[in-house]
Every structure is written in C-alpha cells, then in structure tokens.
Amino acid sequence: MDEAYTIRLFTAAQTLVEALSAARVSDPLFQERWTEDGLTSATIAVEQLLGEVDAPDPIYQALFDRLNKRRLHGLEHYGVSIHEAPGNFLHWMQEAQDEQLDMLVYYQLTMLRLAEVIDALPVTEG
C-alpha cells in the first residue's frame, strides 16, 4: 500500500470510530442503530477506498449514487436525517404505503405510454 492510500484508509476508519463514539454518547438505543450521517460518511469513505481496489458494479454504483443524492436532498429539505425525523412506527408504515401507491401509479403510466408506442409501430407481415 502506498502512503496516500494508507492515510485515506486511516481517515475512513477514524471517521467510522468517531461516528460510533458519537452514537454511543448521544443515542440511548445505540445497540439497535447508529447515527445515520456519521455512519454514512464513514461508509462512503470506506466504499470509495474499496472501489479503488475492486471496481464497483456500475449498476449498484448508480443506485448508491442516487440513494446518496436523495439522502442529501432530504437533509437539505427537512433539515434532519431520516434517523432524526419524528414519527412512530405507524407513521412510517403509512409513509411506506404511500410511496408504494405512488410507485403503482408510475407503473400504470409507464405501461400506458409503452402501449401507445407499441400501437404506433408499423405492422409488418410475417
């Protein structure tokens, strides 16, 4: 390992330790969850280092990038991480159900538009 890689690996590990330490102090349910922002920062740093050793799958990387973009948008929009957001179990189940209903609407719209495109294709005799 070269020196720059070692330093970056140490920094990623240090970020992870700091996140865990902060969670231990501030979160009474530490055994069940970690603080999202600190853990995410550490995870991203470690994943970036691992990505240099083993090239990431582009499909998964695109999903990770989109997920992180949504996380950052949520932090900017709501001012708190999902971990810190208020709401009980029933609230979050309702949110999940609402998201699934939206997904069904998007599927239906996509199916209708795809059918329109297929119907507009010229018919060829076989």
C-alpha positions as CSV (number, residue, x, y, z in Angstrom):
1,M,0.0,0.0,0.0
2,D,1.3,3.5,-0.8
3,E,1.3,6.2,1.8
4,A,-1.6,8.2,0.4
5,Y,-3.8,5.1,0.4
6,T,-2.8,4.3,4.0
7,I,-3.6,7.8,5.1
8,R,-7.0,7.7,3.4
9,L,-7.8,4.3,4.9
10,F,-6.9,5.6,8.4
11,T,-9.1,8.7,7.9
12,A,-12.0,6.5,6.8
13,A,-11.5,4.3,9.9
14,Q,-11.2,7.3,12.1
15,T,-14.5,8.7,10.7
16,L,-16.2,5.4,11.5
17,V,-14.8,5.4,15.1
18,E,-16.0,9.0,15.6
19,A,-19.5,8.1,14.3
20,L,-19.7,5.2,16.6
21,S,-18.4,7.2,19.6
22,A,-20.9,10.0,18.9
23,A,-23.7,7.4,18.7
24,R,-22.7,5.8,21.9
25,V,-22.8,9.2,23.7
26,S,-25.9,10.7,22.1
27,D,-28.2,7.7,21.3
28,P,-29.7,5.6,24.1
29,L,-30.6,2.9,21.6
30,F,-27.0,2.6,20.4
31,Q,-27.2,-1.2,20.3
32,E,-30.1,-1.0,17.8
33,R,-29.0,1.8,15.5
34,W,-26.1,4.1,14.6
35,T,-26.3,7.8,13.7
36,E,-27.0,7.9,10.0
37,D,-24.9,10.8,8.9
38,G,-21.7,9.7,10.7
39,L,-22.1,6.1,9.6
40,T,-22.9,7.1,6.0
41,S,-19.9,9.4,5.8
42,A,-17.6,6.6,7.1
43,T,-19.3,4.0,4.8
44,I,-18.8,6.3,1.7
45,A,-15.2,6.8,2.6
46,V,-14.5,3.1,3.0
47,E,-16.5,2.3,-0.2
48,Q,-14.5,4.8,-2.1
49,L,-11.3,3.1,-1.0
50,L,-12.6,-0.3,-1.7
51,G,-13.7,0.9,-5.1
52,E,-10.1,1.7,-5.9
53,V,-9.1,-1.9,-5.2
54,D,-12.2,-3.7,-6.7
55,A,-14.0,-1.8,-9.5
56,P,-17.7,-1.3,-8.4
57,D,-20.5,-2.7,-10.3
58,P,-21.9,0.2,-12.4
59,I,-25.5,-0.8,-11.8
60,Y,-25.1,-0.8,-8.0
61,Q,-22.9,2.3,-8.1
62,A,-25.7,4.2,-9.9
63,L,-28.2,3.1,-7.3
64,F,-25.8,4.1,-4.4
65,D,-25.2,7.5,-6.1
66,R,-29.0,8.1,-6.4
67,L,-29.6,7.0,-2.9
68,N,-27.0,9.3,-1.6
69,K,-28.4,12.2,-3.7
70,R,-31.8,11.6,-2.2
71,R,-30.3,11.5,1.3
72,L,-28.6,14.8,0.8
73,H,-31.8,16.3,-0.7
74,G,-33.7,15.1,2.3
75,L,-31.2,16.7,4.7
76,E,-31.4,20.0,2.8
77,H,-35.2,19.9,2.5
78,Y,-36.1,18.7,6.0
79,G,-33.1,19.8,8.0
80,V,-32.7,16.4,9.7
81,S,-31.6,12.9,8.7
82,I,-34.2,10.2,8.4
83,H,-32.8,8.8,11.7
84,E,-33.7,12.0,13.4
85,A,-37.1,12.5,11.8
86,P,-40.1,12.4,14.1
87,G,-42.7,9.7,13.7
88,N,-43.8,6.5,15.2
89,F,-44.0,3.0,13.7
90,L,-47.5,3.6,12.3
91,H,-46.4,6.9,10.7
92,W,-43.5,5.3,8.9
93,M,-45.6,2.4,7.7
94,Q,-48.1,4.9,6.3
95,E,-45.3,6.7,4.5
96,A,-44.0,3.4,3.1
97,Q,-47.5,2.6,1.9
98,D,-47.9,6.0,0.3
99,E,-44.6,5.5,-1.6
100,Q,-45.8,2.1,-2.9
101,L,-49.1,3.6,-4.1
102,D,-47.1,6.3,-6.0
103,M,-45.0,3.5,-7.5
104,L,-48.1,1.8,-8.7
105,V,-49.3,5.0,-10.4
106,Y,-45.9,5.3,-12.1
107,Y,-46.0,1.7,-13.3
108,Q,-49.5,2.2,-14.7
109,L,-48.5,5.4,-16.5
110,T,-45.4,3.7,-17.9
111,M,-47.4,0.7,-19.1
112,L,-49.9,3.0,-20.9
113,R,-47.2,5.0,-22.6
114,L,-45.4,1.9,-23.7
115,A,-48.6,0.5,-25.1
116,E,-49.1,3.8,-27.1
117,V,-45.6,3.4,-28.5
118,I,-46.1,-0.2,-29.4
119,D,-49.5,0.5,-31.0
120,A,-47.9,3.3,-33.1
121,L,-45.3,0.9,-34.6
122,P,-45.9,-0.2,-38.2
123,V,-47.3,-3.7,-38.6
124,T,-45.2,-5.9,-40.7
125,E,-46.4,-9.0,-42.4
126,G,-44.6,-12.0,-41.5
